[in-house]
Amino acid sequence: MRKESGLGDTAFARNRAEPLHRWVPWIAGFSSSFVRSVLETAGDREPGDVLVLDPFVGVGTTLVEAMGRGHDAVGFEINPYAALVCRAKMGCLTHDLGLFRRTLRAFRDWMAGNVGRAPRAQPPREFASRVPFFSPAVERKVLHVLDFIAGLKEDWLRDVFRVALGAVMVGFSNYSYEPSLGRRASAGKDDILDADVAGIVAGKLDEMLGDMAEAQLRAASLGRKPRAAVFADSFLTHHERVGAGTVDFLITSPPYLNNYHYVRNTRPHLFWLGLVEKRSQLAEMERASFGKFWQTVRSGPRIELEAKCGGLAEALEELRSRNPEKGEYGGRGWANYAAAYFNDCLAFCRAARRVMKTGGTAVIVIGNNILQGIEFQTDRLLAELAEGCGFGTVALHSVRTKRTGSSIVRSSVRVGRAAERVELYETAVELRAREAKTA
């Protein structure tokens, strides 16, 4: 059922020059053009008649595009940093831009006037890294930024300033994303001993101010201000916050079966922006995350598969038998991870059908993956699970393929020989909510 898509490339990199979307780089996001192509199927329906949902909203691509068309939107995001970014974007239609401009001028004056003074803020107590995250001169300036933010009276201004700092902080740290967060030295780069922190943060705020002004003008031309809500919770356990049978479009991309550790890769943002204070909060987030993480479930008791669909149980048993000499680091640990992942896929499909209108459209971007040399066609399996929960499969749209070099296939996740060469791909699974069966 896979076919070439007219929906466009999903890669988030396409957002880097687009207003609002460009505020924060987000490796796990998808492109605004992809979301627009899905929403175009709404045709001439009145904006106030459409509700758009993203259960894994990230930094808000789906919600921004929905609001840009005048649609009401709702999202769920368990990561507090991503939820902060999304909330700031959703509120931009009501922000007082005159106050924003005055506050930005005050920020520049504050940073210039505090050169040489000791900051009041302190580095987060329970944040630790292999080398100092910031060099001493940079850290001092970051703490002055945090002092300024702490003195702001309006919640939305604090959010916007924290988003700006979060967007640029890795850039003047001793770490980088290549592709996951790691030391600059490991990527062959020198540490950053000093930086114009005030200028960099102010530059990002200038960009955000311009984007807000443009968004407010666009909303004025639509004749209505769309309503939006962002819940900093798991959709799987809090989906009742969305009324049953109310959603017209569900557009999302859940975590893939690749053990990409979203919590770890935003750990500096979570601590330095004051979104968490204790390491135990990270552990709680990991346990509540969709699909969990291999590190969370590898050593626990065997996780039984609830998600029954063609060939999955057999594939998991094969996975469980791989590399037994490695214990939890072999197939046994990865089978636990895969079982937890597909059980969450089933829970997601059930929750999604509860909130969808009959006839509503769900488009879910997902990719295949390789665990210990075994390919899991997650798109096909997800579609089959969804059909058992009251959806019909419209199509599996091929939207992207990825390079599969030896560094990918032989990673700790995928170690093992696949029976044949496997191409990694992404698919937009298009579903339609069927009418509920009556007894």
C-alpha positions in Angstrom: 0.0 0.0 0.0 3.1 2.3 0.1 3.1 4.9 -2.6 4.9 8.1 -3.5 3.7 11.1 -1.6 2.6 14.5 -2.7 2.9 15.7 0.8 6.5 16.8 0.6 9.7 16.2 2.5 9.2 15.9 6.3 12.7 17.1 7.3 12.6 19.8 10.0 15.7 21.5 8.4 13.2 23.1 6.0 11.9 25.2 8.9 15.1 27.1 9.6 14.2 30.2 7.6 10.4 30.2 8.4 8.9 32.6 11.0 8.0 31.1 14.3 9.3 27.7 13.2 12.9 28.9 13.2 13.0 29.9 16.8 14.5 26.6 18.0 16.3 23.8 16.1 14.6 20.5 16.8 16.0 17.4 15.3 12.9 15.4 15.9 10.5 17.8 14.2 9.0 17.7 10.7 8.6 20.4 8.1 6.0 23.1 8.1 5.4 22.5 4.4 4.5 18.9 5.1 1.8 20.0 7.7 0.5 22.6 5.2 0.0 20.0 2.5 -2.0 17.9 4.9 -4.2 20.8 6.1 -4.9 21.8 2.5 -7.3 18.9 2.4 -9.6 20.8 4.7 -10.6 22.8 1.6 -13.0 25.7 2.1 -14.2 24.7 5.6 -14.6 27.6 8.0 -11.5 27.9 10.2 -13.6 27.9 13.4 -15.0 24.5 12.4 -11.7 22.6 12.4 -9.8 21.3 15.4 -6.2 20.1 14.8 -4.4 17.8 17.3 -0.7 16.9 17.7 -0.2 14.3 20.5 3.6 14.6 20.3 3.7 18.3 19.5 7.5 18.9 20.0 8.2 22.6 19.4 4.8 23.2 17.7 5.1 22.8 14.0 1.6 21.4 13.6 0.0 23.9 15.9 1.7 26.9 14.3 0.5 25.9 10.8 -3.0 25.1 12.1 -3.2 28.6 13.8 -1.9 30.2 10.6 -4.9 28.9 8.8 -7.3 30.0 11.6 -7.9 26.5 12.9 -8.1 25.8 16.6 -5.3 23.5 17.8 -4.3 21.4 20.8 -1.1 19.5 21.6 0.6 17.3 24.2 4.3 17.4 25.0 6.0 15.6 27.9 9.3 17.3 27.5 9.1 20.6 29.5 11.6 22.4 27.2 9.7 21.6 24.0 6.4 22.4 25.8 7.8 25.8 26.8 8.8 26.6 23.2 5.4 25.5 21.9 3.5 27.5 24.6 5.5 30.7 23.7 4.6 30.3 20.0 0.9 29.7 20.7 0.7 32.8 22.9 2.3 35.1 20.3 -1.0 36.3 18.9 -1.8 38.0 22.2 1.6 39.3 23.4 2.1 43.0 23.9 4.8 43.7 21.3 5.4 47.3 22.7 6.2 45.9 26.1 8.4 43.3 24.4 10.4 46.0 22.6 10.9 48.0 25.8 11.9 44.9 27.7 14.4 44.0 25.0 16.0 47.4 25.3 16.1 47.0 29.1 17.8 43.6 28.7 20.6 45.1 26.6 21.1 47.9 29.2 21.1 45.3 32.0 23.8 43.1 30.4 26.0 46.2 29.6 25.6 47.5 33.1 26.5 44.2 34.9 29.9 43.7 33.3 32.2 42.9 36.1 29.5 42.3 38.7 28.9 39.0 40.4 25.6 37.4 39.3 23.0 36.3 41.8 21.9 33.2 40.0 23.8 30.0 40.5 24.4 27.1 38.2 21.8 24.3 38.5 22.8 22.2 41.5 22.2 18.7 40.1 23.3 19.4 36.5 26.5 17.6 35.7 28.5 17.1 32.5 31.8 15.4 31.6 33.4 18.8 31.1 32.0 22.2 32.2 29.0 22.9 30.0 30.0 26.6 29.8 33.5 28.1 30.1 33.8 30.4 33.2 33.5 33.7 31.2 30.4 32.4 29.3 28.8 31.0 32.4 29.0 34.3 34.2 27.2 36.0 31.4 24.5 33.3 31.2 23.9 33.7 34.9 23.4 37.5 34.3 20.8 36.6 31.7 19.0 34.4 34.2 19.1 37.2 36.8 17.3 39.5 34.3 14.7 36.8 33.4 14.0 36.2 37.1 13.1 39.9 37.5 10.5 39.9 34.8 6.9 40.2 36.1 5.0 38.8 33.2 4.9 35.0 32.8 4.9 35.2 29.0 7.9 37.5 28.9 9.8 35.0 31.1 8.8 32.2 28.7 9.9 34.1 25.6 13.3 35.1 27.1 13.9 31.5 28.3 13.1 30.2 24.8 15.6 32.7 23.3 18.3 31.6 25.7 17.5 27.9 25.2 17.6 28.3 21.4 21.2 29.6 21.4 22.8 28.3 24.5 24.4 25.2 23.0 26.0 27.4 20.4 28.2 29.1 23.0 28.7 26.0 25.2 31.4 23.4 25.1 29.0 20.9 23.6 27.4 20.5 20.2 24.8 18.4 18.4 26.6 16.1 15.9 23.9 14.6 15.8 23.3 14.0 19.5 24.6 16.2 22.3 28.3 15.6 23.0 31.5 17.5 23.7 32.8 19.8 21.1 36.2 18.2 21.7 34.8 14.8 20.6 33.8 16.4 17.3 37.3 17.9 16.8 36.3 21.4 17.8 37.8 23.8 20.4 35.9 24.7 23.5 34.3 28.2 23.5 36.2 30.3 26.1 34.2 33.5 25.6 31.2 34.7 23.6 28.9 37.7 23.2 26.1 36.1 25.1 24.1 39.3 25.4 24.3 40.0 21.7 23.4 36.5 20.6 20.4 36.3 22.9 19.2 39.8 21.9 19.6 38.8 18.3 17.4 35.8 18.8 14.8 38.0 20.6 14.8 40.5 17.7 14.0 37.7 15.3 11.2 36.4 17.6 9.8 39.9 17.9 9.6 40.2 14.1 8.0 36.8 13.8 5.3 37.7 16.4 4.5 40.9 14.6 4.0 39.1 11.3 1.9 36.4 13.0 -0.4 39.0 14.6 -0.9 40.7 11.2 -1.8 37.4 9.6 -4.3 36.6 12.4 -5.9 40.0 12.0 -6.5 39.3 8.3 -8.2 36.0 9.2 -10.8 37.8 11.3 -10.4 35.5 14.3 -7.8 34.5 16.8 -7.6 30.7 16.9 -7.6 29.0 20.2 -4.7 26.8 21.2 -3.8 24.7 24.2 -0.5 22.9 25.0 -0.6 20.3 27.7 2.7 19.4 29.3 1.6 15.8 29.8 1.5 12.4 28.0 -1.3 12.1 25.5 -1.5 8.4 26.3 -2.6 9.1 29.9 -4.3 12.5 29.6 -6.1 12.3 26.3 -9.4 12.9 28.0 -8.4 16.6 28.1 -9.5 16.6 24.5 -13.2 16.0 24.1 -14.3 12.6 22.7 -15.0 12.8 19.0 -13.9 16.4 18.5 -10.7 16.2 16.4 -10.8 16.7 12.7 -7.1 16.4 11.9 -4.4 14.5 13.9 -1.0 15.3 12.5 2.0 14.0 14.4 5.3 12.1 14.4 5.8 10.0 17.5 9.2 8.9 18.7 10.8 6.2 16.4 12.0 2.8 17.4 15.6 4.1 17.4 16.1 4.9 21.1 16.8 8.6 20.4 17.0 10.0 23.9 15.0 13.2 23.8 15.4 13.7 27.5 19.2 13.4 27.6 19.6 15.7 24.6 17.6 18.5 26.2 19.1 18.0 29.7 21.1 21.3 29.6 18.0 23.2 28.6 15.9 21.6 31.3 18.3 22.4 34.1 19.6 25.8 33.0 16.2 27.2 32.2 14.9 26.0 35.6 12.4 23.5 34.1 13.7 20.7 36.3 15.8 20.9 39.5 16.5 17.2 40.3 17.9 14.3 38.3 15.0 12.2 39.6 12.7 14.3 37.5 14.5 13.2 34.4 14.0 9.6 35.4 10.2 10.2 35.9 10.1 11.7 32.4 11.9 8.7 30.9 9.5 6.3 32.5 6.5 8.3 31.2 7.8 8.8 27.7 6.2 7.1 24.7 8.0 3.9 23.9 10.2 4.3 27.0 14.0 4.0 26.3 16.2 0.9 26.1 18.1 2.1 29.2 14.8 2.3 31.1 13.5 -1.2 30.4 16.4 -3.4 29.3 17.1 -5.0 32.8 13.6 -5.3 34.0 11.3 -8.3 33.9 10.2 -9.6 30.5 7.6 -7.2 28.9 4.8 -9.1 27.3 3.5 -7.9 23.9 -0.1 -6.6 24.0 0.0 -5.2 20.5 -0.9 -8.2 18.3 -0.3 -7.7 14.6 1.1 -9.7 11.7 4.5 -11.1 12.4 5.4 -8.8 15.3 5.3 -11.5 18.0 7.6 -13.7 15.9 10.0 -10.9 15.2 10.3 -10.1 18.9 11.0 -13.7 19.8 13.7 -13.7 17.1 15.1 -10.5 18.5 15.1 -11.9 22.1 17.2 -14.8 21.0 20.0 -12.6 19.4 23.3 -12.2 21.2 22.4 -13.9 24.4 26.0 -13.7 25.7 25.5 -10.0 26.0 22.7 -10.3 28.5 20.5 -7.2 28.8 22.8 -5.5 26.2 21.8 -8.2 23.7 18.5 -9.1 22.1 16.8 -9.7 25.5 17.1 -6.0 26.5 16.2 -4.8 23.0 13.1 -7.1 22.9 11.9 -5.5 26.1 12.3 -2.1 24.5 10.5 -3.1 21.3 7.6 -4.7 23.2 7.2 -1.5 25.3 7.3 0.6 22.2 4.6 -1.3 20.3 2.4 -1.6 23.4 2.5 2.2 23.5 1.7 2.3 19.8 -1.4 0.3 20.6 -2.3 2.7 23.5 -1.8 5.6 21.2 -4.1 4.2 18.5 -6.9 3.6 21.0 -6.6 7.1 22.5 -6.5 8.7 19.1 -9.7 7.0 17.9 -11.5 8.2 21.1 -10.8 11.8 20.3 -11.3 11.7 16.5 -14.5 12.6 14.7 -15.8 9.9 12.5 -14.4 10.6 9.1 -11.5 12.6 10.6 -8.0 12.3 9.1 -4.9 11.2 11.0 -1.5 11.5 9.4 1.3 9.9 11.4 5.0 10.2 10.2 7.0 7.1 11.3 10.0 5.3 10.1 11.3 1.7 9.9 14.1 0.6 12.2 16.7 -2.1 12.7 17.3 -3.7 16.1 20.1 -6.3 16.4 19.9 -6.9 12.6 16.2 -7.3 12.4 14.0 -4.8 10.5 10.8 -3.6 12.0 8.5 -2.0 9.4 6.9 0.3 12.0 4.7 2.1 9.5 3.0 -1.1 8.4 2.6 -2.4 12.0 1.2 0.9 13.2 -1.4 0.9 10.4 -2.5 -2.6 11.3 -2.8 -1.7 15.0 -4.8 1.4 14.0 -7.2 -0.7 11.9 -7.9 -2.8 15.0 -8.8 0.4 16.9 -11.4 1.8 14.5 -9.3 3.4 11.7 -9.2 2.6 8.1 -5.8 2.9 6.2 -6.0 5.3 3.3 -2.4 5.0 2.2 1.2 4.7 3.4 2.9 7.7 1.7 6.6 7.4 1.2 8.0 10.7 2.2 11.7 10.3 2.8 14.6 7.8 2.6 17.8 7.9 4.6 21.4 6.9 4.0 22.4 3.6 5.6 26.1 3.5 6.0 28.0 1.0 8.2 28.0 3.5 11.1 24.2 3.3 11.2 23.7 -0.4 10.6 26.4 -1.3 13.1 25.3 1.0 15.9 24.5 -0.4 19.4 20.8 -0.3 18.5 21.2 -2.2 15.2 24.2 -4.4 15.8 23.8 -7.7 13.9 23.6 -8.8 10.4 20.3 -8.2 8.6 19.2 -10.9 6.1 19.5 -8.3 3.3 20.4 -4.7 2.8 17.7 -2.5 4.4 16.9 1.0 3.4 15.8 3.3 6.2 12.7 5.3 5.2 10.0 7.5 6.6 6.3 7.0 5.8 3.2 9.2 6.4 0.6 6.8 7.5 -2.8 8.3 6.4 -5.8 7.0 8.4 -9.5 7.7 8.4 -11.6 7.3 11.5 -14.3 4.8 10.8 -17.8 4.9 12.1 -18.0 3.0 15.4 -19.6 -0.4 15.2 -23.0 -0.8 16.9 -24.0 -3.9 18.7 
